[in-house]
């Protein structure tokens, strides 16, 4: 079972103030390619897995933003670390019908 939930909002600085959505789409592609379980929300994406693996995904997301031409990136990250195990479903099941 996963020991962490990590939510990230990535905010790349674009060259000339361009729309950041293509950058965010690329960041989500990095998550998809990693194979971790994830859920995209309107303002952040939450991943489920081992903390060390999820931190590596975040590093790759930031690197991808620089490769696209960002001069810098702000990553707002929330981490729930629970060694006994945690899933997104455990936290949200009571809100689904």
Residue pairs with C-beta under 8 A, 6 or more apart in sequence:
1 85
1 86
1 87
2 37
2 48
2 49
2 50
2 85
2 86
2 87
3 50
3 51
3 81
3 82
3 83
3 84
3 85
3 86
4 48
4 49
4 50
4 51
4 54
4 79
4 80
4 81
4 82
4 86
5 46
5 47
5 48
5 79
5 80
5 86
5 87
5 88
5 91
6 46
6 47
6 49
6 51
6 54
6 55
6 58
6 77
6 78
6 79
6 80
7 41
7 44
7 45
7 46
7 47
7 77
7 78
8 44
8 45
8 47
8 58
8 61
8 75
8 76
8 77
8 78
9 43
9 44
9 45
9 75
9 76
10 23
10 24
10 27
10 61
10 62
10 65
10 73
10 74
10 75
10 76
11 20
11 73
11 74
11 75
11 76
12 20
12 23
12 24
12 65
12 68
12 70
12 72
12 73
12 74
13 70
13 71
13 72
13 73
13 74
14 20
14 23
14 69
14 70
15 69
15 70
15 71
22 68
23 65
23 68
23 70
26 64
26 65
26 68
27 45
27 61
27 64
27 65
28 40
28 45
29 64
30 57
30 60
30 61
30 64
31 38
31 45
31 47
31 57
31 61
32 38
34 53
34 56
34 57
34 60
36 47
36 48
36 49
36 53
36 54
36 57
37 47
37 48
37 49
37 88
38 45
38 46
38 47
38 48
39 45
39 46
39 88
44 76
44 78
46 88
47 54
47 57
48 86
48 87
48 88
51 79
51 81
58 75
58 77
61 75
62 73
62 75
65 73
66 73
80 86
